[in-house]
Amino acid sequence: MTIQQRVTKRGIDIVISLLGLILLSPLLVLGFLAAAFSSRQGGLYRQVRVGRDGRPFSLLKLRTMRDMPGLTSTVTTGNDPRITRCGAWLRRLKIDELPQLWHVLKGDMSLVGPRPDVPGFADRLSGKDRLILSVRPGITGPASLKYRDEEQLLAQEPDPETFNREVIWPDKVRINREYVENYSLVKDFYYLLQTIIQ
């Protein structure tokens, strides 16, 4: 990605994320209240993710799961008992992701890019795959679109964690590396459009 591409991409991120936060603020407030009521906890959920250049940051989402003793996996399937009834609705409509517009505005993330991984995955990137960490992680991107039904896919597997680690994650790495290597602003708009209409 050239310097000009980076500057243009960042400018678009700022404009769209700011407009999104303003226009979607009523939906964010309603989602927050619904998440807080259904989970009986705070409406926001924070999780450490790995960002650009391998720097960790605290990712915000609307809370869609309740804590359950003994269940600590970061891999979530469609039938995960931790997901609240309201949370399932928020996840299905992707409303739980809206707080990430704040991360885009701040510069932690971009609208489009590789999804930020939890520690334990991003740390395993090596060789050419580390190119993925040279860009801001995104809310959506080609890998996110391919695996938009990831939770349902994992729910069909007898060992979701192993399937995620050995099949899905390596494929996401391949797709994300290709995204960075062949970056195109036109493709960014295409991924955004696909995210909205799907």
N, C-alpha and C positions, 0 to 999 in steps of 0.2 A: 504494500500500500504506500503510495507516494505521500509526501507532505501535504500537497494540495488536496488529495483525497481525504486525508485525515482531518484537515481544517474544514472542508465542506461537510463531511460526515458529522463532525462535532457541532457545527452550526445548525444543521438540520435537527440533530438530537435536542439541542437547547430549545429551539422554536416549538417543535412538536410536543416535547415533554411538558413544557410550560403551558401550552394551550390545552393539552390533555388533562393536566392537573386542575386547571381552572374549570374546564367544561365538565369534567367527570367528578368534580368534588362532591356533588350530592350523592352520586352512586357510591363513592368511597365512604362517605359518612354512614350511609345505610348499610353498606357491607360490613363496616367496622362494628356497628351496633349489633347486627345479626350474628357476626362471628363471636362477639363478646358474650351475647346472651346464650348462644347454642353451646359454647365450649365451657361456659362458667369461668372463663379466664379472661385475660386481656384480649382485646380484639386484634392486636398485632402480634405477629410471631417473628422472632429474629433467629437467624441461623448464620453461622460463619461460612462464608464462601471464599473461594480463591479468585482474585481479580487479575487485572492487567499486571504483567511483570511478576506474577506470583504473590502479589500483596493481598492479604486477607481483608475482608470487610464484612460488616454485619448486614445481611440481606433482610429486607422487610417484606413480609407477606401478610395478608389477612389470615387470621388463625382459622384453620379448617379441621384441625385434629385436637383431640383431648389427650392428655397424658394417661397412659395405662402402664401399671407396674409390669416390668419384665419385657416390655416392647420398646426397643430403642433403635431399631433399624432405620437407616436413612433411605432405604428403598421402600417406596410406597406402592402397593398394588390396589386395584380397583375395589377389592373386598376387604381392605384393611379396616379392622374394627375400631381403629382410632379416629377414623373420619366421621365427623358429625353429620347429621342429616342436612343441616344448612350448609356445612362445609362441602358436601358432595355437590350441591348446587353451585356454590361459589367456584369450585374447581372446574366444574363442567363448563361454566360460562367464562372462565378465566378471570373472573372479577378479583380473585385472591391475588393476582399478579399486579394489579393496578398500582399499589404503593411503590413498585419498582420504577415508576416514572420519576419519583423523587431521586432515585439513584442515578437515573439518566441525567437529570438536571444538574446534580452535584458533580457528575463526571466519573462516578464509580462504574457506570454501565453505559451501554449504547442501546438504541432501539433494536438494532439487528447485530447479531454476533453469536459466538459460541456461548451456550448457557454456562454460567459460573458453577463449577463443581465444588463439592464439599472437600475439605482436606481428606487425603487418603486416596483421591482419584487424580486431581490435578498434579499432585506430587509425583505421580507415577509417569508423567509425560517425560519422554526422553528423545534425544536426537532431533530430527526434523519436526516431530510432533510438538515440540516446545514452542514452535512458531505461533501456536494457538494463544499462548500467553502474551504475545506481543500486541494484542488488540484488547479493547475493552470488551468484557462479556456482554451479551445481549439479552433482551427480554424474549426475542424470537430469533429464528434463523433456520437454515435448511435442515439441520439435524432435529430441531424442535418440531418442525412441520412433519418430517418423516415419522417421528415417534410421538405424534400428538395423542395417540391412543396407547401410550406406553404402559399406563397403569392397568389397562384391560389385558394387554399382552402379557405382562408379568403375572397377572392373576391366573393365567392358564398354565403357568410353569410350576412344576413340583418344588423347584428350588429357585425362587425369584432372584435372590442375591447373587448366586453363581451365574445365572443366565444374564443378569445385568452386567456383571463384571467381565464375563468372557465373550459375550455376544454383542449386547447393545452398546456398551461403553466403547469398545474398540471401533465399532462402526461409526459412532458419533465423532470419535477422534478423527477418523479418516475424512468424514464429511466436513468437519470444521476446519481441518487443515486445507482442504481444497477451497473452502470459502475464503480463507485468508490469502492463499496463493493466487487465486483468480478473482480478487475483489472487484466488484462493480457496483456503482451507485444505483444503476438501473435495477440490478438484481435485488438490492436492498429494498427498493420500493415494491418490487414484486413480492418479496417475502412478507413485507408489512401488509400488503393487500390480501395475500393468501391467509394470513393470520386473522385478519378482520372478517373475511367472508366464510371461513371454515368454522 
